[in-house]
Amino acid sequence: MKKLGVAVIGAGFWGRNHARVFKELKETELLAVCDVNFERAKDVAKQFDTTPYVSVEKMLKREEIEAVSICTWSTNLAKMALKALNKGKHVLVEKPMATNTRQAEKLLKTAEKEDLHLIVGFLMRFIPGLQHIKRAIENKEMGEIVCATAKRVSQWPERIGDVGVIKDTAIHDIDVMRYLFGEDPIAVYAKTGSMAHKKFEDYAQIMLTFKGGKSAFIESNWLTPYKTRLLTVTGSKAIMKLDYITQELTIEDAKETLQPRYPWQEPLKLELQHFANCILKKEKPLITGVDGLKALQIAEAALKSSATGKVIRLK
Ligand SMILES: NC(=O)c1ccc[n+]([C@@H]2O[C@H](COP(=O)([O-])OP(=O)(O)OC[C@H]3O[C@@H](n4cnc5c(N)ncnc54)[C@H](O)[C@@H]3O)[C@@H](O)[C@H]2O)c1
């Protein structure tokens, strides 16, 4: 089988994981890693037996590199993704994809013009329990959906210092809510603040309202010492709870409490395999640039709501 030639831009904590997974997958051949910190690029390249670069331009000239994942600091994601798209590479860009919607729109236009895949790293979608909940909603196994709540709290990962907790962390749950409800919220109300962080908000409570009165509540912070990542979806016939860390799913209905067991799977592996198969086997992308743009629009509305104290209506 032909392997897809891939490279990673940004060889920090998360980029190293991308490099490892690309090395492990049978679908991909890791041809290069690049980092502005050349020592890091060399270290990761040595670990996974590939070529290090400090110059993105030089690396992107290599024609056998067909796809890249972008794992730089959040404030550099859009710039690097644009460079890669302009060089004809398919792109998986980490969340939050860009620091603002204007940059995200530019990426979408470029990918469309160049007929390239642009996928955003919304990892949660690849967790088997979340796929179970999505199917249960579609098949009406839970009755009508009333609301969903998400809790994603932990201490501040100090390496993240260029965006706040909404664009870095809550954005995962914003995407999950859009995905599960199968539609975009019509309004956003949020309260945010900063207790320990100087430049950006480090806690946020966000309420999304959907058509027909359904709602979602997202709690996220970089303050709580104990790492928690939970989702609860409440339907008229059942409640489903997912622990993203253990991947345990619990279903409660009038008769019983069930815990369907899915073998633990590495979401990043499933995500990067899907990215490769979108290119190699023309699989339909589960996530597109539009999902990244919409999540950013909602994140910006949440920040605006918190700053103004008003409900922000979305078009
Ligand atoms: N989807 C997920 O679940 C998930 C998890 C962790 C991180 N992330 C995302 O991945 C990105 C990286 O996070 P991290 O934790 O690895 O950060 P990090 O600080 O550990 O690594 C970022 C690396 O990018 C390099 N870099 C910055 N600008 C660059 C540029 N223009 N060209 C080349 N290299 C550049 C830095 O030198 C650094 O080595 C962030 O955007 C973060 O939001 C996503």
The ligand as a MOL file (V3000), in Angstrom:
LIG
                    3D

  0  0  0     0  0            999 V3000
M  V30 BEGIN CTAB
M  V30 COUNTS 44 48 0 0 0
M  V30 BEGIN ATOM
M  V30 1 N -5.9370 18.4830 20.3340 0
M  V30 2 C -5.4340 18.3730 21.5240 0
M  V30 3 O -5.9700 17.6810 22.3560 0
M  V30 4 C -4.1750 19.1300 21.8750 0
M  V30 5 C -3.4070 18.7310 22.9750 0
M  V30 6 C -2.2460 19.4570 23.2670 0
M  V30 7 C -1.8860 20.5480 22.4890 0
M  V30 8 N -2.6660 20.9090 21.4360 0 CHG=1
M  V30 9 C -2.3110 22.0650 20.6000 0
M  V30 10 O -1.0450 21.8260 20.0110 0
M  V30 11 C -0.3100 23.0410 19.9110 0
M  V30 12 C 1.0640 22.8640 20.5720 0
M  V30 13 O 0.9070 22.6310 21.9410 0
M  V30 14 P 2.1240 22.0670 22.8040 0
M  V30 15 O 1.5470 21.7160 24.0970 0
M  V30 16 O 2.8680 21.0270 22.0280 0 CHG=-1
M  V30 17 O 3.0370 23.3780 22.9470 0
M  V30 18 P 4.6220 23.4240 23.0980 0
M  V30 19 O 4.9520 24.7960 23.5420 0
M  V30 20 O 5.1070 22.2540 23.8950 0
M  V30 21 O 5.1730 23.2050 21.6140 0
M  V30 22 C 5.0380 24.1410 20.5770 0
M  V30 23 C 6.2840 24.0340 19.7120 0
M  V30 24 O 6.0820 24.8220 18.5290 0
M  V30 25 C 7.3120 25.4350 18.2000 0
M  V30 26 N 7.0040 26.5670 17.3170 0
M  V30 27 C 6.3800 27.7350 17.6190 0
M  V30 28 N 6.2310 28.4890 16.5090 0
M  V30 29 C 6.7700 27.7690 15.4790 0
M  V30 30 C 6.8980 28.0180 14.0930 0
M  V30 31 N 6.4430 29.1420 13.5190 0
M  V30 32 N 7.4990 27.0790 13.3140 0
M  V30 33 C 7.9750 25.9240 13.8750 0
M  V30 34 N 7.8800 25.6400 15.1930 0
M  V30 35 C 7.2690 26.5650 15.9920 0
M  V30 36 C 7.9190 25.8110 19.5600 0
M  V30 37 O 9.3080 26.0390 19.4750 0
M  V30 38 C 7.5630 24.5860 20.3870 0
M  V30 39 O 8.5810 23.5950 20.3310 0
M  V30 40 C -1.1580 24.1300 20.5770 0
M  V30 41 O -1.8220 24.8660 19.5740 0
M  V30 42 C -2.1710 23.3430 21.3970 0
M  V30 43 O -3.4200 24.0000 21.4800 0
M  V30 44 C -3.7770 20.2190 21.1110 0
M  V30 END ATOM
M  V30 BEGIN BOND
M  V30 1 1 1 2
M  V30 2 2 2 3
M  V30 3 1 2 4
M  V30 4 1 4 5
M  V30 5 2 4 44
M  V30 6 2 5 6
M  V30 7 1 6 7
M  V30 8 2 7 8
M  V30 9 1 8 9
M  V30 10 1 8 44
M  V30 11 1 9 10
M  V30 12 1 9 42
M  V30 13 1 10 11
M  V30 14 1 11 12
M  V30 15 1 11 40
M  V30 16 1 12 13
M  V30 17 1 13 14
M  V30 18 2 14 15
M  V30 19 1 14 16
M  V30 20 1 14 17
M  V30 21 1 17 18
M  V30 22 2 18 19
M  V30 23 1 18 20
M  V30 24 1 18 21
M  V30 25 1 21 22
M  V30 26 1 22 23
M  V30 27 1 23 24
M  V30 28 1 23 38
M  V30 29 1 24 25
M  V30 30 1 25 26
M  V30 31 1 25 36
M  V30 32 1 26 27
M  V30 33 1 26 35
M  V30 34 2 27 28
M  V30 35 1 28 29
M  V30 36 1 29 30
M  V30 37 2 29 35
M  V30 38 1 30 31
M  V30 39 2 30 32
M  V30 40 1 32 33
M  V30 41 2 33 34
M  V30 42 1 34 35
M  V30 43 1 36 37
M  V30 44 1 36 38
M  V30 45 1 38 39
M  V30 46 1 40 41
M  V30 47 1 40 42
M  V30 48 1 42 43
M  V30 END BOND
M  V30 END CTAB
M  END
